């Protein structure tokens, strides 16, 4: 059966768009939190003690070594902390609170947040109303994504510091910044972008012409002509929405929604919209996030629903270092097409993708990875296996502009020989996306951005399935 290519080809670019928007939600969360906490790391640094550039002698007694240990922890000089801690623990009259304070700081510095939490809790067992211990515990809980416990710890620390009046005003402002970040974490966050667009090939036409039978004089008696490409202006839009709700410990609920598409008023039969919703379980620590959620996807073509696809989504994100991050995502979706012309495309689609990010600097980020998809239908002629890869770069030009470039290649091989086409279909798909954003031109909370996408499909059934298409749009985007 010959399926209308305008809808079947929709998946060619939808996969890149879906992955990009899904990751955009996480990037927005990280950037927002970083902005909120930009000045919130100073409550443990002494303001009046100057030791840089000058060496102080430390006598071998519990008082001098203890002071040196405390100063080293407060100044985050971890090499000295280890040295003084080893010396301090030799004294029988050492202060166990200071030992736990130092060991908690070392554990936090090493990324052992569970161990750090244990030391700070032991410290507070010895002195429950110790503000600095309460603050350190709260921050460790915050970093280890125990949001409910972190909120209670920060609120308790804020209450303890209220009694100190103006002397602790700066620390209370820092606590307020963390509390605002926690509130932001569990609140709704999202983006919306919309603007005019233009497509050079709405119907994904190959624009091919073949003469099947010629007369002796060269006149074509029977020919095969694919309709010409349809060029049209329309409206392009994308939207994301997400929320994380902590349940206690590392556990929580995650909600995600994606919406994207194009509407062409003069050729509405080719308008396409995709909506994806997920709601499920999330386990999150400082370095790892695991989610498992049922999902539901619905797509429209023209004025009617084209398909719906219930399924399940699973993700694992690992922060390997401050510069590197890895994410694996898997989806299972059961596509059920509503229109009779697309019945042959109904069936499950399983896909998995791996994405890695590496920050070369604060303004340059490389990302990319492989992906795989398997589509099964009743007729193996319409089933396929697909292998591909993505590679991109994101460049930030200060506060003025940013540029995202993304390219992908996928090879799709159908599983059976088609008697109709006398071939086993194989497609090579090339996609390129460029998004330029201009925060310097922001007005009324809206950021101008330009988007250009180019798609090229080369099929061995060239006359029907090969096509080139370029789309461009100028949008206004808003993040909330």
TAZI-V101165 format. One line per field, one symbol per residue. ss: DSSP state (H for helix, E for strand, - for the rest). psi: psi as a letter, one per 40 degrees, with the letter a starting at -180 (. if undefined). burial: b if it has 16 or more other C-alpha atoms within 10 Angstrom, else e. A space follows every 50 residues. Layout:
BEGIN
ss = ???
psi = ???
burial = ???
END
This chain:
BEGIN
ss = ----HHHH-HHHHHHHHHHHHHHHHHHHHHHHHHHH-------------- -----------HHHHHHHHHHHHH---HHHHHHHHHHH-------HHHHH HHHHHHHHHH--HHHHHHHHHHHHHH----HHHHHHHHHHHHH---HHHH HHHHHHHHHHHH--HHHHHHHHHHHHHHHHHHHHH---EEEEEEEEEEE- --------EEEEEE-----EEEEEE------EEEEEEEEEEEEEEEEE-- EEEEEEEEEEEEE-HHHHHH-EEEEEEEEEEEEE---EEEEEEEEEEEEE E--EEEEEEEEEEEEEEEE----EEEEEEEEEEEEEE--HHHHHH-EEEE EEEEEEEEE----EEEEEEEEEEEE----HHH-EEEEEEEEEEEEEE--- EEEEEEEEEEEEEE---E----E--EEEEEEEEEEEEEEEEEE--EEEEE EEEEEEEEE--HHHH-EEEEEEEEEEEEE-
psi = hhihddddededddddddddddddddddddddddddedfffeeehieehh ehehhhihigidddddddddddddefgdddddddddddedhdfihddddd dddddddddeegddddddddddddddgdfhdddddddddddddefgdddd ddddddddddedeeaddedddddddddddddddddeihiiihhiiiihhe gdefiefihhhdhiideehhdhihhhiiihhiiahhiiiihihhhiehbe iahhhihihiahhgdegdeehhhhhhhihaihhhadeihhihhiihihii hbeihdiigiaihhihhhhdieeiiihhhiihhghhhdideedeeiiihh ihihhiihhdaeehhiiiiiiiihhhidhedeiiihiaiihiihhhgbed iihhhhiihhhhhieihhddefihhhihhhhhhhhhigddehifehhiih hhhhhhhhiegdddeiiihhiiihihihi.
burial = eeeeebbebbebbeebbbeebbeebeebbeebbeebbeebeebeeeeeee eeeeeeeeeeebeebbebbbbbbbbbebebbbebbebbbeeeebeebbbb bbbbbbbbeebbbebbbbbbbbbbeeeeebbbbbbbbbbbbbbbbbbbbb bebbbbbbebbeeeeeeeeebbebbbbbbebbebbbeebbbbbbbbbbbb bbbbbbbeeeeeeeeeeeeeeeeeeeeebeebbbbbbbbbbbbbbbeebb bbbbbbbbbbbbbbeebebbbbbbbbbbbbbbbbbbbbbbbbbbbbbbbb bbeebbbbbbbbbbbbbbbeeeebbbbbbbbbbbbbbeeeebbbbbbbbb bbbbbbbbbeeeeebbbbbbbbbbbbbeeebbbbbbbbbbbbbbbbeeee bbbbbbbbbbbbbbbeeeeeeeeebbbbbbbbbbbbbbbeeeeeebbbbb bbbbbbbbbeeebbbbbbbbbbbbbbbbbe
END
